Amino acid sequence: MWYIIVLFLSSAVAEYKYETKWFKVPLDHFGYQRNETFHIKYLVNDDYWLRDGPIFFYTGNEGQIELFAKHTGFIWEIAAQYRARVVFAEHRYYGESMPFGNKSLDSEHIGYLTAAQALADYADLADYFQGNSIRPHYPVIAFGGSYGGMLAAYFRIKYPHLVAGAIAASAPIHMFPGMVPCEVMHRIITSSFQTASDKCVENIRHSWAVLRTFLKAQNNSEWLQKKWNLCDPINSSSDINALVWYLRSIYDTLALVNYPFPSDFLIPLPAHPVRTVCQYLNQTLTGRKLIEAIGKVVETTINYVDKSKCVNYKDGYVHGNLDSAGWGYQICTEMVMPMCTTGKDDMFEPFRWNFTWYRDVCHKKYNVYPRENAARVLYGGGLLRSASNIVFSNGLLDPWAGGGILTNISSTVVAVVLSDTAHHLDLMPSNPLDPPSVKMAREIHKQNIDRWIKEFREYKFSNL
């Protein structure tokens, strides 16, 4: 049985060939007082490319671009069929695309980290691949998942003269103030756990109070540090809150990458990780037994492969392979995504969304004030009838689907709903364990790509 698991794991994390190159971009695309430039990284493969072939352009996320190149197998698998050039562009301020080196995230330098600036970087890079020609030679198809999926859609919306179409997978473009209920994400997370076991959800919902009460007793924090292999002791109420927040992040991550095969997209996890951890919580548990079971959830999530690592709960979030340090700034400026929990319709402690509180936290941390309507006004929110040639795909097991496009907006802005998949599984490398919905989605993607390429060529030749 072990050799089968290894086979599936290697299929999910295939390696791909590319050259690493650098492209010069302005620090500020929209102002004229600063003339500084820097270089963003991009990965390119021309092995299959013919002169009139398309350019498959991945709009990089909040992390190093190699991670997304490694786990976006759909692009690589269809590149030969389309004779496409493959490009993965790194988002400014992530990975090695740092305008001010290791000082880029300092308060005096971070202000040029915005989606609009990143999209302008991508536009310049796409134009470069066209030879800076007034008439583009090659159809550019944008791809992206999650925040990258949002960027792929926005790339088509903002630069339709450069981008023929976009596959936007798991793109939560509705996850902005007033557009969806703030509790929707954690309801979906709870639903994913409930599918595995009702008892699992009941135990997790009950565990918050149990854990807080347990840690107030003398010597219990020392026991918990050893039992859960925590890197740091729990000495204060702020430490308890940090641990609780870290546990929330674990459940978020498990639901996000609840794939049917082992994967190391964010962190190494077994197949069906939600089902795997719920096996420890599938009967009514109380007191120390419940805390021990939650500890097994933590161990499975954090140390599935490396059993020696201590649990750094003070990190706040389970980032894993994703180096996303700049994302905190983005959600404190333009990407304001309200999150709340009720404790009744979900398995979490109640947590109310309050924009005043959020604004004050952001100002204290980054010396900025978030603009809660910025992304909706800049990119249209759900009012996309004037847009065209975008496919929004969402899996209903994906927590971010709550902010996704789930119904067709027009004949050319369409939704593909996958009833049984998690976060942008349709963009990942094909796997023998892929559900039929994923295979169906990939066929729909190819049908749309065919149409966009045909439209581009027909328009190109009719305007020679």
C-alpha positions as CSV (number, residue, x, y, z in Angstrom):
1,M,0.0,0.0,0.0
2,W,2.9,2.4,0.8
3,Y,4.2,2.4,-2.8
4,I,0.7,3.6,-4.0
5,I,0.8,6.5,-1.6
6,V,4.2,7.5,-2.8
7,L,3.1,7.3,-6.4
8,F,0.2,9.6,-5.8
9,L,2.2,12.1,-3.8
10,S,4.9,12.4,-6.5
11,S,2.1,12.9,-9.0
12,A,0.7,15.8,-6.9
13,V,4.1,17.6,-6.7
14,A,5.6,17.1,-10.1
15,E,8.7,19.0,-11.1
16,Y,8.8,21.1,-14.2
17,K,11.5,22.7,-16.3
18,Y,11.9,26.4,-16.7
19,E,14.4,29.2,-16.9
20,T,14.5,31.8,-14.2
21,K,14.7,35.3,-15.6
22,W,14.3,38.9,-14.4
23,F,12.3,41.8,-15.8
24,K,12.7,45.5,-15.0
25,V,9.6,47.3,-13.9
26,P,9.0,50.8,-12.5
27,L,8.7,51.1,-8.7
28,D,5.6,53.2,-9.3
29,H,3.5,52.8,-12.4
30,F,1.1,55.5,-11.6
31,G,3.2,58.5,-10.5
32,Y,5.8,60.5,-12.2
33,Q,8.0,61.8,-9.4
34,R,9.9,58.6,-8.7
35,N,12.0,57.0,-11.4
36,E,13.3,54.0,-9.5
37,T,13.1,50.6,-11.1
38,F,13.6,47.1,-9.8
39,H,13.3,43.6,-11.2
40,I,10.6,41.0,-10.8
41,K,11.3,37.3,-11.3
42,Y,9.6,35.2,-13.9
43,L,9.9,31.6,-14.9
44,V,9.6,30.7,-18.6
45,N,9.5,27.5,-20.6
46,D,9.6,27.6,-24.4
47,D,10.0,23.9,-25.1
48,Y,6.6,23.5,-26.8
49,W,6.2,27.1,-28.1
50,L,5.7,27.7,-31.8
51,R,5.8,31.2,-33.4
52,D,2.0,31.6,-33.4
53,G,1.3,29.7,-30.2
54,P,-0.3,31.3,-27.1
55,I,1.4,32.5,-24.0
56,F,0.1,30.9,-20.8
57,F,0.7,33.5,-18.2
58,Y,0.3,32.7,-14.5
59,T,-0.3,35.8,-12.4
60,G,1.7,35.2,-9.2
61,N,0.3,35.1,-5.7
62,E,1.3,36.2,-2.3
63,G,4.4,34.0,-2.2
64,Q,7.5,32.8,-4.0
65,I,6.6,31.9,-7.6
66,E,8.3,28.5,-7.7
67,L,5.7,27.2,-5.3
68,F,2.9,28.0,-7.7
69,A,4.8,26.7,-10.8
70,K,5.3,23.4,-8.9
71,H,1.6,23.0,-8.1
72,T,-0.1,24.4,-11.2
73,G,0.2,21.2,-13.3
74,F,-2.8,22.0,-15.5
75,I,-0.8,24.6,-17.4
76,W,2.2,22.4,-17.9
77,E,0.1,19.4,-18.9
78,I,-1.7,21.3,-21.7
79,A,1.3,23.4,-22.9
80,A,2.3,20.8,-25.5
81,Q,-1.2,20.5,-26.9
82,Y,-1.4,24.3,-27.5
83,R,2.2,24.8,-28.4
84,A,2.3,27.4,-25.7
85,R,5.0,29.5,-24.0
86,V,4.6,29.0,-20.3
87,V,5.3,32.0,-18.0
88,F,5.0,32.3,-14.2
89,A,5.4,35.9,-13.0
90,E,6.3,36.6,-9.4
91,H,4.3,39.2,-7.6
92,R,6.2,42.3,-6.4
93,Y,7.2,42.2,-2.7
94,Y,7.1,38.3,-2.6
95,G,9.7,35.7,-3.2
96,E,12.8,37.4,-4.5
97,S,11.0,40.2,-6.3
98,M,11.8,42.8,-3.6
99,P,12.2,46.4,-4.7
100,F,14.3,47.3,-1.6
101,G,15.9,44.0,-0.8
102,N,15.5,42.8,2.7
103,K,14.2,46.3,3.7
104,S,11.2,46.0,1.3
105,L,8.6,45.3,4.0
106,D,9.8,48.2,6.2
107,S,7.1,50.9,6.7
108,E,9.0,53.4,4.5
109,H,9.2,51.1,1.5
110,I,6.1,48.8,1.6
111,G,3.7,51.4,0.1
112,Y,4.2,50.2,-3.4
113,L,2.8,46.7,-2.6
114,T,-0.6,46.8,-4.3
115,A,-2.5,44.6,-6.7
116,A,-2.8,47.5,-9.1
117,Q,1.0,47.9,-9.2
118,A,1.5,44.1,-9.6
119,L,-1.0,44.0,-12.5
120,A,0.9,46.8,-14.2
121,D,4.1,44.8,-13.8
122,Y,2.3,41.9,-15.5
123,A,1.0,44.1,-18.2
124,D,4.5,45.4,-19.0
125,L,5.9,41.8,-19.0
126,A,3.1,40.6,-21.3
127,D,3.8,43.6,-23.6
128,Y,7.5,42.6,-23.6
129,F,6.6,39.1,-24.8
130,Q,4.7,40.7,-27.7
131,G,7.8,42.6,-28.7
132,N,6.3,45.8,-27.5
133,S,4.3,45.7,-30.7
134,I,1.3,48.0,-31.2
135,R,-0.6,44.9,-32.6
136,P,-0.1,41.9,-30.3
137,H,1.1,38.7,-32.1
138,Y,0.2,36.0,-29.5
139,P,-2.9,35.4,-27.5
140,V,-2.2,35.7,-23.8
141,I,-4.2,33.4,-21.5
142,A,-4.0,34.3,-17.8
143,F,-4.2,31.7,-15.1
144,G,-4.3,32.0,-11.4
145,G,-5.6,30.4,-8.2
146,S,-6.9,32.1,-5.0
147,Y,-5.5,35.6,-4.9
148,G,-3.7,34.8,-8.1
149,G,-7.1,33.9,-9.5
150,M,-8.4,37.3,-8.5
151,L,-5.4,38.8,-10.3
152,A,-6.0,36.7,-13.4
153,A,-9.6,38.0,-13.6
154,Y,-8.5,41.6,-12.9
155,F,-5.7,41.2,-15.5
156,R,-8.3,40.5,-18.2
157,I,-10.7,43.2,-16.9
158,K,-8.1,45.9,-16.7
159,Y,-5.9,45.0,-19.7
160,P,-8.3,43.3,-22.2
161,H,-6.1,44.5,-25.1
162,L,-3.2,42.4,-23.7
163,V,-5.1,39.4,-22.2
164,A,-7.3,37.2,-24.4
165,G,-9.0,35.4,-21.5
166,A,-8.5,34.3,-17.9
167,I,-9.0,31.1,-15.9
168,A,-9.6,32.3,-12.4
169,A,-9.7,29.4,-10.0
170,S,-10.9,29.8,-6.4
171,A,-10.9,33.6,-6.8
172,P,-12.9,35.2,-3.9
173,I,-13.7,38.5,-5.7
174,H,-16.8,38.9,-3.6
175,M,-15.1,38.6,-0.2
176,F,-15.2,42.3,0.4
177,P,-17.3,44.4,2.9
178,G,-21.1,44.2,2.3
179,M,-20.8,41.6,-0.5
180,V,-21.2,38.3,1.4
181,P,-21.8,37.6,5.1
182,C,-18.6,37.8,7.1
183,E,-19.3,34.3,8.6
184,V,-19.5,32.5,5.2
185,M,-15.9,31.3,5.1
186,H,-16.0,29.6,8.5
187,R,-19.4,28.1,7.8
188,I,-17.9,26.3,4.9
189,I,-14.9,25.2,7.0
190,T,-17.3,23.8,9.5
191,S,-19.3,22.0,6.8
192,S,-16.1,20.3,5.5
193,F,-15.5,19.0,9.0
194,Q,-19.2,18.0,9.4
195,T,-19.0,16.0,6.3
196,A,-16.3,13.9,8.0
197,S,-18.0,13.7,11.3
198,D,-20.7,15.5,13.3
199,K,-18.9,14.5,16.5
200,C,-15.7,16.1,15.1
201,V,-17.5,19.5,14.8
202,E,-19.1,19.1,18.3
203,N,-15.8,18.4,19.9
204,I,-14.0,21.3,18.2
205,R,-16.8,23.7,19.2
206,H,-16.6,22.5,22.8
207,S,-12.8,22.5,22.9
208,W,-12.3,26.3,23.1
209,A,-13.8,26.7,26.5
210,V,-12.2,23.5,27.7
211,L,-8.8,24.6,26.6
212,R,-9.1,28.1,28.1
213,T,-10.3,26.7,31.5
214,F,-7.6,24.0,31.5
215,L,-4.8,26.5,30.9
216,K,-5.9,28.7,33.9
217,A,-5.1,25.9,36.3
218,Q,-1.6,25.7,37.8
219,N,1.0,23.5,36.0
220,N,-1.4,22.7,33.2
221,S,0.4,25.0,30.7
222,E,3.7,23.1,31.3
223,W,1.9,19.8,30.7
224,L,0.3,21.1,27.5
225,Q,3.7,22.5,26.2
226,K,5.2,19.0,26.5
227,K,2.1,17.1,25.3
228,W,1.7,19.3,22.2
229,N,5.4,19.9,21.7
230,L,5.0,23.7,21.7
231,C,8.1,25.8,21.0
232,D,7.2,28.3,23.7
233,P,5.5,28.0,27.1
234,I,2.1,29.5,27.7
235,N,2.6,32.2,30.4
236,S,-0.2,34.7,29.8
237,S,-3.6,35.3,28.5
238,S,-2.1,36.7,25.3
239,D,-0.3,33.4,24.9
240,I,-3.6,31.6,25.3
241,N,-5.2,33.8,22.7
242,A,-2.3,33.2,20.3
243,L,-2.7,29.5,20.7
244,V,-6.4,29.7,20.1
245,W,-5.8,31.8,17.0
246,Y,-3.2,29.3,15.8
247,L,-5.7,26.4,16.2
248,R,-8.2,28.3,14.1
249,S,-5.5,28.6,11.4
250,I,-4.9,24.9,11.5
251,Y,-8.6,24.1,10.8
252,D,-8.7,26.8,8.1
253,T,-5.6,25.2,6.4
254,L,-7.0,21.6,6.7
255,A,-10.2,22.6,5.0
256,L,-8.4,24.7,2.3
257,V,-6.2,21.8,1.1
258,N,-8.6,19.0,1.8
259,Y,-7.4,17.1,-1.3
260,P,-8.1,13.5,-2.2
261,F,-4.4,12.7,-2.3
262,P,-1.3,13.5,-0.2
263,S,0.0,17.0,-1.0
264,D,2.7,19.4,0.2
265,F,1.1,22.5,-1.5
266,L,1.2,24.5,1.8
267,I,2.4,21.9,4.2
268,P,2.8,18.1,3.8
269,L,-0.5,16.5,4.6
270,P,-2.2,13.1,4.0
271,A,-5.0,12.5,1.6
272,H,-8.4,13.8,2.9
273,P,-6.7,15.6,5.8
274,V,-10.0,16.7,7.4
275,R,-11.2,13.1,7.5
276,T,-7.8,12.1,8.9
277,V,-7.8,14.4,11.8
278,C,-11.5,13.9,12.6
279,Q,-10.7,10.2,13.4
280,Y,-9.3,11.5,16.7
281,L,-12.6,13.4,17.4
282,N,-15.3,11.0,16.2
283,Q,-16.6,10.3,19.7
284,T,-17.8,12.5,22.5
285,L,-14.7,13.7,24.5
286,T,-14.3,15.9,27.5
287,G,-11.6,17.4,29.7
288,R,-8.0,16.2,29.2
289,K,-9.1,13.5,26.7
290,L,-10.4,16.2,24.4
291,I,-7.3,18.3,24.8
292,E,-5.1,15.2,24.0
293,A,-7.2,14.6,20.9
294,I,-6.8,18.2,19.7
295,G,-3.1,17.7,20.2
296,K,-3.2,14.8,17.8
297,V,-4.9,17.1,15.3
298,V,-2.0,19.6,15.8
299,E,0.6,17.0,15.4
300,T,-0.9,15.5,12.2
301,T,-1.1,19.0,10.7
302,I,2.3,20.4,11.6
303,N,4.4,17.3,11.8
304,Y,3.0,14.9,9.3
305,V,6.4,14.4,7.7
306,D,8.9,16.0,10.1
307,K,8.1,14.6,13.5
308,S,10.9,16.6,15.2
309,K,9.5,20.1,14.7
310,C,8.1,22.0,17.7
311,V,4.8,23.8,17.2
312,N,5.5,27.6,16.8
313,Y,2.0,28.7,17.8
314,K,3.1,32.3,18.1
315,D,3.4,32.5,14.3
316,G,-0.3,33.2,14.3
317,Y,-1.0,31.4,11.0
318,V,0.0,28.1,9.4
319,H,1.9,29.5,6.4
320,G,3.9,26.4,5.7
321,N,5.7,26.7,2.3
322,L,4.0,30.0,1.5
323,D,6.3,33.0,2.3
324,S,3.5,35.5,2.4
325,A,4.8,38.1,4.9
326,G,3.5,41.0,2.8
327,W,-0.1,39.8,2.7
328,G,-0.8,41.3,6.1
329,Y,-0.2,44.8,4.6
330,Q,-2.4,44.1,1.6
331,I,-5.4,43.1,3.7
332,C,-4.8,46.2,5.8
333,T,-5.0,48.5,2.8
334,E,-6.9,47.4,-0.3
335,M,-7.9,43.7,0.2
336,V,-10.2,44.2,3.2
337,M,-11.9,40.8,3.7
338,P,-14.2,40.7,6.7
339,M,-14.2,37.5,8.7
340,C,-16.4,36.6,11.7
341,T,-17.7,33.6,13.5
342,T,-20.8,33.0,15.5
343,G,-20.1,29.9,17.5
344,K,-23.6,28.5,16.6
345,D,-23.5,28.2,12.8
346,D,-19.8,27.2,12.9
347,M,-17.4,25.4,15.2
348,F,-15.4,28.4,16.3
349,E,-15.5,30.8,19.2
350,P,-17.7,33.8,18.5
351,F,-15.7,36.6,16.9
352,R,-17.5,39.8,15.7
353,W,-16.2,41.8,12.7
354,N,-15.7,45.4,13.6
355,F,-14.2,47.7,11.0
356,T,-13.2,50.3,13.5
357,W,-11.3,47.8,15.5
358,Y,-9.7,46.4,12.3
359,R,-8.7,49.9,11.2
360,D,-7.0,50.6,14.5
361,V,-5.1,47.3,14.4
362,C,-3.9,48.0,10.9
363,H,-2.8,51.5,11.7
364,K,-0.9,50.3,14.8
365,K,0.9,47.6,12.8
366,Y,1.6,49.3,9.5
367,N,0.7,53.0,10.1
368,V,-1.9,52.8,7.3
369,Y,-5.7,53.0,7.3
370,P,-7.6,50.3,5.2
371,R,-9.9,51.5,2.5
372,E,-12.8,49.0,2.8
373,N,-14.3,49.6,-0.6
374,A,-11.1,50.0,-2.6
375,A,-11.0,46.6,-4.3
376,R,-14.7,46.6,-5.1
377,V,-14.5,50.1,-6.7
378,L,-11.3,49.3,-8.5
379,Y,-12.2,46.0,-10.0
380,G,-16.0,45.9,-10.1
381,G,-16.9,43.4,-7.3
382,G,-19.6,41.2,-8.8
383,L,-20.8,43.8,-11.4
384,L,-18.9,42.3,-14.3
385,R,-21.4,42.4,-17.1
386,S,-19.0,44.6,-19.1
387,A,-16.2,42.1,-18.7
388,S,-15.7,39.1,-21.0
389,N,-13.7,35.9,-21.4
390,I,-13.3,34.9,-17.8
391,V,-13.9,31.4,-16.3
392,F,-14.4,31.4,-12.5
393,S,-14.1,27.9,-11.0
394,N,-14.8,27.1,-7.4
395,G,-15.0,23.9,-5.4
396,L,-17.7,23.9,-2.8
397,L,-15.4,22.3,-0.2
398,D,-13.1,25.4,-0.5
399,P,-13.7,27.9,2.3
400,W,-13.0,30.7,-0.2
401,A,-15.8,29.6,-2.4
402,G,-18.1,31.7,-0.2
403,G,-16.6,34.8,-1.9
404,G,-16.5,33.3,-5.4
405,I,-18.6,33.6,-8.5
406,L,-20.9,30.6,-8.5
407,T,-23.3,31.5,-11.3
408,N,-22.8,32.7,-14.9
409,I,-22.7,36.5,-15.2
410,S,-22.9,36.5,-19.0
411,S,-22.2,34.2,-21.9
412,T,-18.5,34.9,-21.7
413,V,-18.1,35.4,-17.9
414,V,-19.0,31.9,-16.7
415,A,-18.9,29.9,-13.5
416,V,-17.7,26.3,-13.1
417,V,-18.8,24.8,-9.8
418,L,-17.1,21.7,-8.5
419,S,-19.3,20.1,-5.8
420,D,-16.6,17.9,-4.2
421,T,-13.3,19.7,-4.3
422,A,-11.2,22.1,-2.2
423,H,-8.9,25.0,-3.2
424,H,-8.2,25.4,-6.9
425,L,-7.7,21.6,-7.4
426,D,-8.6,22.0,-11.1
427,L,-5.3,23.9,-11.6
428,M,-3.1,21.3,-9.8
429,P,-1.3,18.4,-11.5
430,S,-3.7,15.6,-12.6
431,N,-3.9,12.7,-10.3
432,P,-5.5,9.2,-10.4
433,L,-7.6,10.3,-7.4
434,D,-9.1,13.4,-9.0
435,P,-12.9,13.4,-8.8
436,P,-14.9,13.6,-12.1
437,S,-15.8,17.2,-11.4
438,V,-12.1,18.2,-11.7
439,K,-11.8,16.4,-15.0
440,M,-14.9,18.1,-16.2
441,A,-13.7,21.5,-15.2
442,R,-10.4,21.1,-17.0
443,E,-12.3,20.2,-20.2
444,I,-14.4,23.3,-19.8
445,H,-11.2,25.4,-19.3
446,K,-9.8,24.0,-22.6
447,Q,-13.0,24.7,-24.5
448,N,-12.8,28.3,-23.4
449,I,-9.1,28.6,-24.2
450,D,-9.8,27.2,-27.7
451,R,-12.5,29.9,-28.2
452,W,-10.3,32.7,-26.9
453,I,-7.4,31.7,-29.1
454,K,-9.7,31.4,-32.1
455,E,-11.2,34.8,-31.4
456,F,-7.8,36.4,-31.1
457,R,-6.6,35.0,-34.4
458,E,-9.7,35.9,-36.3
459,Y,-9.5,39.5,-35.0
460,K,-5.8,39.6,-35.7
461,F,-6.1,38.5,-39.3
462,S,-9.2,40.6,-40.0
463,N,-7.2,43.7,-39.0
464,L,-4.0,43.2,-40.9
